Amino acid sequence: MTGEKILIVEDEQDIARLMAILMQERGYRTVIAYDGVKGLNLALQERPDLILLDLRLPEMGGMQLLYKLHEHQVDVPVVLVTAWGSEDLVIEALRLGVKDYIKKPFTLEELLGMAERALAEGRLRRERDVLTEQLLISNQKLERRVRQLTALYEVGQALASTLDLDELLNVILQEASRVLEVSLASILMLDEQSGELVFRSGTGEKAEMLVGLRLEPGQGIAGWVAEHGEPLLVRQARSDPRFSPVFDEITGLVTASILCVPLMIKGRVIGVVEALNKPQAGFTEDDLAMLRLLAASAAVSIEHAQLFEEAHRRLRESEVLFRLGKQLAALLSLDRLLPIILDGAVELIPKADRSIIYLQEESSDTLQARANSEAGMSNWDALWEPVIRRRIVRRAMEEDRAIVAQVYQGPEEEAETSDLEAPCASILAVPLHVQEENLGVLTVDSRASQAFTSEDQRVLTIFANQAAIAIENTRLYQSLRESRAALT
C-alpha cells in the first residue's frame, strides 16, 4: 500500500538517507530525524504509520523516546535498528510494544521486509478498528430498530385493547412520548364541517388547559400538516413562519422543536399527532419515521373507535327515539304531550341547553310559543331578542327546512353558521311538518360557542316529524271529542 509515511530516526545521516531512498522507491513517504528530540517532535506532529528507530541517538536516546511516545499515547508500530550489545535494551523495548528489531549491519532487503511486515500489521489493525466501529454502529442501529419494532408491537396490542376514543388517544400519546423520549405530545382532530383542528388530548401539566381549543384551517405547524397531509420536523419552531404561538401564550410553555405527523385514512386527513421539545440532540429523521409508523397504526384504530362511537351513538339515538315515539303515541292531551317533546329534544341533542316549541294558531297565521324547558337558563334571553328569535323561527317555517343560526353578544344580528367568527349562543330551528302542512317549529338553544352540526339537524328533524304526527293526532282527537260533544 503506497503513500504510507515512515519516520526514520537515525543519527548516521548516510544510513538514514539510504533507508529513505529505499522506502521512497517502494512508494512510501519518509521523514528523517537525526536525534531523539527531533524524532519525538516529528512523531507527534507527522503521526507516521511506522517508525524506524535507532536506540543510540544524541539529545535523547531511543529508549527514552519510546517512553515519551508511550506517555503521549502514540500508537504507532516501531521497528528498532540496533547494534550488537543492545540485547537488554531490545528486550525492554519489546515490553513497551515494539513490533520487531533488526541488527546492524543489515541488508536493504532485510530492512524492507521488516518494514513491510510491520506496516501490514498496522493495516490489519486499522481495518479491524474500522470494522469494529462499523459493527458497533450496526449493533446500535439494530438495537434501536428492535426497540422501535417492540414499541410498535406494544402500541398495536394497546390500541387493540380498547374502542373508547378518549382512552385510545391517551394510549397513543403515552406510547409516542415513551418511544420518542419526550414529555409533551398532543393529538388534534379535524372538524370536517369547519376545517378546524380541535385539541382533543395531550400530555404534560398544561394539557388540560388546551382541550377543546381550536386552530383555524392552516394555522400553525399542525394546521399546515393537516392541510397538506405531509409530516414536518421543525428544529427551530419560533423561526419557522408557519409556527403559531397561540398555545404557548395560553400555557406559558416555550415550544423549541416540533415533530408533527398527519393521521390519515385512505388518503384523508382526520387529525395530527405532534411531539414537542425533545431534549439533548433533538428530533431526528429516525424519530420522524417512527412517529409516522405509529400514526399509521393509530389512525386505523381511531377510525375504528370513531365508527364504534358513531354506531353506539346511533343505537342510543334509535333507543331514545323509539322510547319517545311510544310515549308520544300514547298521549292524546296536548298539555301532557308538549313537555315530553321539549325534554326529548334536549335529551337527543346533548349540547342543547333548552328547547322551545312554536305552534301555529289554527285560526290565524301567527306562531305562538306554547311551552319551553328552561334548565339553568336564567338571564339568558337577553341574547335572544324576540325579533331575532321569531325571524329565525319564521324562516324555518317558510322555507320548510332546518335552520342553524347564532347570535353575538353585542350587535343584535343573526347569521348562518358559515358566516360566523365568534358566536356566543346558537339556535337550531326545525319545522314540525305533517304531509303538506307545517304545524310550527321546534327549537333548541345552546350557550356553547360551537354551532349545531348537520348530525344534530338530522336527529332533531326525525324527532320533529314524530312530534308533529303526535301533535296532529292530539288535535284530531280533540276535534273528534268536540264533534261528539256537539252531537250529544
Secondary structure per residue as TSV (DSSP state, phi and psi in degrees):
chain	resnum	aa	ss	phi	psi
A	1	M	-	360.0	109.6
A	2	T	T	-78.8	162.4
A	3	G	T	92.8	-7.8
A	4	E	-	-72.0	149.9
A	5	K	E	-102.3	132.4
A	6	I	E	-120.4	127.5
A	7	L	E	-97.4	121.8
A	8	I	E	-105.7	116.9
A	9	V	E	-112.2	98.9
A	10	E	-	-147.3	127.8
A	11	D	S	-80.6	-20.2
A	12	E	-	-84.1	107.1
A	13	Q	H	-62.6	-40.4
A	14	D	H	-62.3	-44.7
A	15	I	H	-64.5	-41.4
A	16	A	H	-61.0	-44.8
A	17	R	H	-67.0	-38.2
A	18	L	H	-63.9	-42.7
A	19	M	H	-61.8	-41.3
A	20	A	H	-64.0	-42.2
A	21	I	H	-62.6	-43.0
A	22	L	H	-60.9	-45.2
A	23	M	H	-66.9	-37.4
A	24	Q	H	-66.4	-36.1
A	25	E	H	-63.3	-26.2
A	26	R	T	-88.4	3.3
A	27	G	T	95.8	5.0
A	28	Y	-	-87.2	154.7
A	29	R	E	-95.5	146.3
A	30	T	E	-133.4	150.3
A	31	V	E	-133.4	147.7
A	32	I	E	-123.9	138.0
A	33	A	E	-128.6	135.8
A	34	Y	S	-101.6	1.4
A	35	D	S	-147.3	168.6
A	36	G	H	-67.9	-36.8
A	37	V	H	-65.2	-48.2
A	38	K	H	-65.5	-35.1
A	39	G	H	-61.7	-41.6
A	40	L	H	-64.3	-44.1
A	41	N	H	-61.4	-43.6
A	42	L	H	-67.4	-35.4
A	43	A	H	-62.9	-38.9
A	44	L	H	-74.9	-34.2
A	45	Q	H	-83.8	-46.2
A	46	E	H	-85.9	-22.2
A	47	R	-	49.2	63.1
A	48	P	-	-69.5	167.0
A	49	D	S	-88.5	-17.4
A	50	L	E	-155.5	143.5
A	51	I	E	-120.0	122.9
A	52	L	E	-96.8	112.0
A	53	L	E	-122.6	124.4
A	54	D	E	-84.4	139.4
A	55	L	S	-75.3	-32.5
A	56	R	S	-99.5	103.4
A	57	L	-	-133.2	150.5
A	58	P	S	-75.8	164.4
A	59	E	S	70.1	-51.7
A	60	M	S	-150.7	122.9
A	61	G	-	-68.3	163.6
A	62	G	H	-62.2	-38.9
A	63	M	H	-65.7	-41.3
A	64	Q	H	-63.4	-38.9
A	65	L	H	-62.6	-39.7
A	66	L	H	-62.1	-43.0
A	67	Y	H	-61.3	-40.7
A	68	K	H	-64.7	-41.2
A	69	L	H	-62.0	-40.2
A	70	H	H	-63.3	-41.1
A	71	E	H	-62.5	-39.1
A	72	H	T	-85.4	5.8
A	73	Q	T	55.2	42.2
A	74	V	-	-86.7	107.3
A	75	D	-	-95.8	78.0
A	76	V	-	-124.2	131.8
A	77	P	-	-60.3	138.5
A	78	V	E	-124.9	132.7
A	79	V	E	-114.0	124.4
A	80	L	E	-83.3	139.2
A	81	V	E	-114.0	109.0
A	82	T	E	-130.9	160.6
A	83	A	-	-100.1	172.0
A	84	W	T	-61.7	145.3
A	85	G	T	92.7	5.3
A	86	S	-	-108.4	22.4
A	87	E	H	-60.2	-41.9
A	88	D	H	-63.5	-39.5
A	89	L	H	-66.5	-36.7
A	90	V	H	-63.3	-42.7
A	91	I	H	-61.9	-43.8
A	92	E	H	-63.8	-38.8
A	93	A	H	-65.5	-38.9
A	94	L	H	-63.3	-34.2
A	95	R	H	-65.0	-27.4
A	96	L	T	-82.8	-0.8
A	97	G	T	106.7	9.1
A	98	V	-	-62.6	136.2
A	99	K	-	-75.2	-41.3
A	100	D	E	-164.2	177.4
A	101	Y	E	-147.9	157.8
A	102	I	E	-138.2	136.9
A	103	K	E	-95.8	142.6
A	104	K	S	-79.6	144.7
A	105	P	S	-76.8	152.3
A	106	F	-	-135.9	158.5
A	107	T	-	-87.3	158.8
A	108	L	H	-64.7	-34.8
A	109	E	H	-66.7	-38.1
A	110	E	H	-62.9	-42.9
A	111	L	H	-64.0	-44.0
A	112	L	H	-64.0	-43.1
A	113	G	H	-62.6	-41.4
A	114	M	H	-61.8	-44.0
A	115	A	H	-66.1	-41.3
A	116	E	H	-68.7	-34.7
A	117	R	H	-65.6	-41.9
A	118	A	H	-65.9	-40.5
A	119	L	H	-68.0	-37.4
A	120	A	H	-62.6	-39.9
A	121	E	H	-63.9	-38.5
A	122	G	H	-64.9	-38.6
A	123	R	H	-62.9	-45.3
A	124	L	H	-61.1	-38.7
A	125	R	H	-65.4	-41.5
A	126	R	H	-66.2	-41.1
A	127	E	H	-62.4	-39.7
A	128	R	H	-62.5	-42.4
A	129	D	H	-63.9	-41.3
A	130	V	H	-63.8	-45.6
A	131	L	H	-64.2	-37.9
A	132	T	H	-63.5	-42.3
A	133	E	H	-65.5	-42.5
A	134	Q	H	-62.9	-39.8
A	135	L	H	-65.0	-39.3
A	136	L	H	-63.2	-44.2
A	137	I	H	-63.4	-42.8
A	138	S	H	-63.0	-40.3
A	139	N	H	-64.4	-40.3
A	140	Q	H	-63.4	-43.0
A	141	K	H	-63.9	-40.5
A	142	L	H	-65.2	-42.9
A	143	E	H	-62.5	-42.3
A	144	R	H	-64.1	-40.0
A	145	R	H	-65.8	-40.2
A	146	V	H	-62.7	-41.8
A	147	R	H	-62.5	-40.2
A	148	Q	H	-65.3	-45.3
A	149	L	H	-65.5	-37.8
A	150	T	H	-63.2	-42.4
A	151	A	H	-63.4	-42.7
A	152	L	H	-63.3	-38.7
A	153	Y	H	-63.2	-45.2
A	154	E	H	-64.3	-37.7
A	155	V	H	-62.4	-45.2
A	156	G	H	-59.8	-41.9
A	157	Q	H	-64.2	-42.4
A	158	A	H	-67.5	-41.1
A	159	L	H	-67.3	-31.4
A	160	A	T	-78.2	-8.2
A	161	S	T	-88.1	-7.9
A	162	T	-	-148.3	151.3
A	163	L	-	-119.4	6.7
A	164	D	-	-79.9	120.4
A	165	L	H	-62.7	-44.6
A	166	D	H	-63.5	-43.3
A	167	E	H	-64.5	-38.2
A	168	L	H	-63.2	-44.4
A	169	L	H	-63.2	-37.9
A	170	N	H	-63.7	-41.1
A	171	V	H	-61.8	-44.9
A	172	I	H	-59.7	-45.2
A	173	L	H	-68.8	-38.5
A	174	Q	H	-62.9	-44.7
A	175	E	H	-69.1	-39.3
A	176	A	H	-62.9	-42.1
A	177	S	H	-64.6	-40.5
A	178	R	H	-67.8	-45.8
A	179	V	H	-68.7	-41.5
A	180	L	H	-86.7	-7.8
A	181	E	T	60.3	51.0
A	182	V	-	-129.1	161.5
A	183	S	S	-107.2	-12.4
A	184	L	E	-117.0	117.5
A	185	A	E	-149.7	154.9
A	186	S	E	-153.5	159.6
A	187	I	E	-126.2	129.2
A	188	L	E	-117.3	129.1
A	189	M	E	-100.0	146.4
A	190	L	E	-84.0	126.6
A	191	D	-	-85.9	104.5
A	192	E	T	-65.0	-25.3
A	193	Q	T	-73.5	-42.4
A	194	S	T	-101.5	-16.1
A	195	G	-	79.2	5.0
A	196	E	-	-85.8	156.4
A	197	L	E	-96.3	130.9
A	198	V	E	-109.0	124.3
A	199	F	E	-67.5	110.9
A	200	R	E	-101.0	-38.2
A	201	S	E	-158.4	151.9
A	202	G	E	-159.6	163.8
A	203	T	-	-110.1	158.1
A	204	G	S	107.7	159.2
A	205	E	T	-68.1	-24.7
A	206	K	T	-98.3	6.5
A	207	A	G	-62.2	-37.9
A	208	E	G	-63.1	-26.2
A	209	M	G	-68.5	-21.7
A	210	L	T	-99.3	-17.6
A	211	V	T	-58.2	127.0
A	212	G	T	95.5	-15.7
A	213	L	-	-71.0	155.7
A	214	R	E	-125.1	148.0
A	215	L	E	-112.2	134.6
A	216	E	-	-65.7	157.9
A	217	P	T	-53.5	126.3
A	218	G	T	81.6	-1.3
A	219	Q	-	-79.0	132.0
A	220	G	H	74.2	178.0
A	221	I	H	-60.6	-45.1
A	222	A	H	-62.4	-41.3
A	223	G	H	-63.5	-40.1
A	224	W	H	-63.7	-44.2
A	225	V	H	-62.6	-42.8
A	226	A	H	-66.5	-37.5
A	227	E	H	-72.1	-36.5
A	228	H	H	-99.8	-12.6
A	229	G	T	66.4	26.6
A	230	E	-	-125.7	144.1
A	231	P	-	-76.2	159.5
A	232	L	E	-136.5	138.4
A	233	L	E	-118.7	109.7
A	234	V	E	-115.9	110.8
A	235	R	S	-83.0	-27.4
A	236	Q	S	-123.9	85.9
A	237	A	G	-61.1	-44.5
A	238	R	G	-73.1	-14.4
A	239	S	G	-94.9	-1.2
A	240	D	S	-88.6	127.2
A	241	P	T	-64.3	-17.3
A	242	R	T	-84.0	-12.3
A	243	F	-	-70.4	137.4
A	244	S	-	-117.8	125.8
A	245	P	-	-85.3	13.4
A	246	V	H	-59.2	-43.3
A	247	F	H	-72.1	-34.8
A	248	D	H	-63.1	-39.2
A	249	E	H	-66.0	-33.2
A	250	I	H	-75.5	-43.2
A	251	T	H	-93.0	-22.4
A	252	G	-	84.6	0.0
A	253	L	-	-76.9	162.0
A	254	V	-	-118.8	114.3
A	255	T	-	-83.1	119.3
A	256	A	-	-99.2	-50.3
A	257	S	-	-134.9	152.2
A	258	I	E	-136.4	136.6
A	259	L	E	-120.9	116.2
A	260	C	E	-131.7	131.2
A	261	V	E	-132.5	136.8
A	262	P	E	-74.7	147.0
A	263	L	E	-94.9	115.0
A	264	M	E	-126.5	141.3
A	265	I	E	-127.9	115.6
A	266	K	T	52.7	44.8
A	267	G	T	78.4	4.2
A	268	R	E	-110.8	128.0
A	269	V	E	-78.2	128.7
A	270	I	E	-113.0	-6.6
A	271	G	E	168.4	-169.8
A	272	V	E	-140.3	152.7
A	273	V	E	-122.2	134.6
A	274	E	E	-135.9	149.3
A	275	A	E	-122.1	146.2
A	276	L	E	-125.7	146.7
A	277	N	-	55.0	62.2
A	278	K	-	-73.9	129.4
A	279	P	-	-73.8	174.4
A	280	Q	T	58.9	-115.5
A	281	A	T	-72.1	-14.4
A	282	G	-	83.3	-176.6
A	283	F	-	-69.5	146.6
A	284	T	-	-121.5	172.2
A	285	E	H	-64.1	-30.9
A	286	D	H	-63.9	-39.1
A	287	D	H	-62.2	-41.9
A	288	L	H	-62.3	-45.3
A	289	A	H	-62.5	-39.6
A	290	M	H	-65.1	-44.5
A	291	L	H	-66.7	-33.2
A	292	R	H	-65.3	-41.7
A	293	L	H	-63.6	-44.2
A	294	L	H	-63.7	-40.9
A	295	A	H	-64.9	-35.5
A	296	A	H	-63.0	-44.6
A	297	S	H	-67.7	-41.1
A	298	A	H	-64.2	-39.3
A	299	A	H	-62.1	-41.2
A	300	V	H	-63.4	-44.5
A	301	S	H	-65.6	-38.5
A	302	I	H	-63.5	-41.8
A	303	E	H	-63.2	-42.5
A	304	H	H	-62.0	-42.6
A	305	A	H	-64.7	-39.0
A	306	Q	H	-66.5	-40.6
A	307	L	H	-64.0	-41.2
A	308	F	H	-64.7	-43.1
A	309	E	H	-62.8	-40.7
A	310	E	H	-65.0	-43.3
A	311	A	H	-63.9	-40.7
A	312	H	H	-65.0	-40.9
A	313	R	H	-65.3	-42.4
A	314	R	H	-63.3	-39.2
A	315	L	H	-63.9	-43.9
A	316	R	H	-61.7	-43.5
A	317	E	H	-60.6	-43.7
A	318	S	H	-62.1	-42.4
A	319	E	H	-63.7	-43.0
A	320	V	H	-66.3	-44.1
A	321	L	H	-62.8	-39.9
A	322	F	H	-65.0	-45.5
A	323	R	H	-63.4	-45.4
A	324	L	H	-65.7	-37.3
A	325	G	H	-61.0	-41.6
A	326	K	H	-63.9	-40.9
A	327	Q	H	-65.6	-43.2
A	328	L	H	-65.0	-39.2
A	329	A	H	-68.3	-23.7
A	330	A	H	-86.7	-8.3
A	331	L	-	-105.3	136.4
A	332	L	-	-124.1	14.6
A	333	S	-	-114.2	124.5
A	334	L	H	-62.7	-38.0
A	335	D	H	-63.6	-33.6
A	336	R	H	-84.6	-25.3
A	337	L	H	-74.8	-42.2
A	338	L	H	-60.3	-44.6
A	339	P	H	-59.8	-34.8
A	340	I	H	-64.2	-41.6
A	341	I	H	-63.7	-45.6
A	342	L	H	-66.8	-45.6
A	343	D	H	-66.1	-36.7
A	344	G	H	-65.3	-37.7
A	345	A	H	-62.5	-43.0
A	346	V	H	-67.5	-36.7
A	347	E	H	-66.8	-38.6
A	348	L	H	-74.0	-31.8
A	349	I	S	-110.1	95.3
A	350	P	T	-57.9	-32.1
A	351	K	T	-81.5	-5.0
A	352	A	-	-75.2	138.6
A	353	D	-	-98.3	-27.8
A	354	R	E	-160.2	168.7
A	355	S	E	-137.1	150.1
A	356	I	E	-136.1	140.5
A	357	I	E	-116.4	134.3
A	358	Y	E	-115.5	123.3
A	359	L	E	-113.9	138.5
A	360	Q	E	-78.9	129.8
A	361	E	-	-66.0	133.2
A	362	E	T	-65.8	-26.8
A	363	S	T	-92.5	-3.9
A	364	S	S	-148.4	-179.7
A	365	D	S	-101.2	19.0
A	366	T	-	-97.6	152.6
A	367	L	E	-101.2	133.7
A	368	Q	E	-122.4	127.5
A	369	A	E	-72.8	111.0
A	370	R	E	-92.6	-24.3
A	371	A	E	-163.8	158.3
A	372	N	E	-154.0	153.6
A	373	S	E	-111.9	122.8
A	374	E	E	-126.7	84.0
A	375	A	S	-92.8	104.6
A	376	G	S	66.6	36.2
A	377	M	-	-109.5	22.5
A	378	S	T	-61.2	139.2
A	379	N	T	61.2	16.0
A	380	W	-	-89.8	-20.9
A	381	D	G	-65.1	-12.9
A	382	A	G	-61.6	-27.2
A	383	L	G	-73.3	-27.5
A	384	W	S	-109.9	89.7
A	385	E	-	-63.5	139.7
A	386	P	H	-52.0	-37.0
A	387	V	H	-64.1	-42.8
A	388	I	H	-65.2	-48.7
A	389	R	H	-60.7	-46.7
A	390	R	H	-66.2	-32.0
A	391	R	H	-64.5	-41.1
A	392	I	H	-66.2	-44.8
A	393	V	H	-63.9	-44.3
A	394	R	H	-63.3	-37.2
A	395	R	H	-65.7	-42.2
A	396	A	H	-62.6	-36.8
A	397	M	H	-67.7	-47.4
A	398	E	H	-72.4	-39.5
A	399	E	H	-85.3	-7.4
A	400	D	T	52.4	49.8
A	401	R	S	-155.2	162.3
A	402	A	-	-70.1	139.8
A	403	I	E	-124.5	128.1
A	404	V	E	-108.2	126.2
A	405	A	E	-140.0	158.5
A	406	Q	E	-136.5	154.0
A	407	V	E	-125.0	146.5
A	408	Y	-	-98.6	151.6
A	409	Q	S	-83.5	113.1
A	410	G	S	129.9	-114.7
A	411	P	S	-61.2	134.4
A	412	E	-	-82.8	100.4
A	413	E	-	-149.4	155.2
A	414	E	E	-121.8	139.5
A	415	A	E	-143.4	155.4
A	416	E	E	-70.2	158.3
A	417	T	G	-56.1	-42.7
A	418	S	G	-68.7	-15.1
A	419	D	G	-97.9	4.9
A	420	L	-	-94.2	152.4
A	421	E	S	-120.0	-48.2
A	422	A	S	-142.6	68.6
A	423	P	-	-70.9	155.1
A	424	C	S	-116.7	-8.2
A	425	A	E	-160.5	153.9
A	426	S	E	-140.8	159.0
A	427	I	E	-137.4	141.9
A	428	L	E	-120.5	120.0
A	429	A	E	-116.2	126.1
A	430	V	E	-126.5	129.2
A	431	P	E	-68.9	146.7
A	432	L	E	-94.1	99.7
A	433	H	E	-112.9	128.4
A	434	V	E	-129.3	115.3
A	435	Q	T	51.5	-115.4
A	436	E	T	-99.5	8.7
A	437	E	E	-119.5	137.1
A	438	N	E	-99.1	119.4
A	439	L	E	-86.0	-20.6
A	440	G	E	160.7	-154.2
A	441	V	E	-140.9	135.6
A	442	L	E	-104.4	128.4
A	443	T	E	-123.7	150.4
A	444	V	E	-127.9	143.5
A	445	D	E	-115.6	151.3
A	446	S	E	-140.2	139.0
A	447	R	-	-88.2	-4.9
A	448	A	S	-70.9	149.0
A	449	S	S	-72.1	-21.7
A	450	Q	S	-77.8	129.8
A	451	A	-	-72.4	161.3
A	452	F	-	-65.3	144.8
A	453	T	-	-96.0	172.2
A	454	S	H	-64.0	-30.6
A	455	E	H	-66.9	-39.5
A	456	D	H	-60.7	-42.1
A	457	Q	H	-61.8	-43.5
A	458	R	H	-60.8	-48.5
A	459	V	H	-66.2	-44.9
A	460	L	H	-67.3	-31.6
A	461	T	H	-65.0	-42.6
A	462	I	H	-59.9	-47.0
A	463	F	H	-66.1	-37.7
A	464	A	H	-62.9	-35.8
A	465	N	H	-65.0	-41.4
A	466	Q	H	-62.7	-44.1
A	467	A	H	-64.0	-39.9
A	468	A	H	-62.6	-42.3
A	469	I	H	-63.3	-42.3
A	470	A	H	-64.1	-41.0
A	471	I	H	-64.2	-42.8
A	472	E	H	-63.4	-38.4
A	473	N	H	-63.9	-41.0
A	474	T	H	-65.0	-38.9
A	475	R	H	-65.4	-43.6
A	476	L	H	-63.1	-41.0
A	477	Y	H	-64.2	-42.4
A	478	Q	H	-64.0	-40.5
A	479	S	H	-64.3	-39.3
A	480	L	H	-65.0	-42.0
A	481	R	H	-63.2	-42.6
A	482	E	H	-63.8	-39.1
A	483	S	H	-64.9	-41.8
A	484	R	H	-66.6	-37.5
A	485	A	H	-64.5	-39.9
A	486	A	H	-65.4	-42.0
A	487	L	H	-62.7	-40.8
A	488	T	-	-62.8	360.0
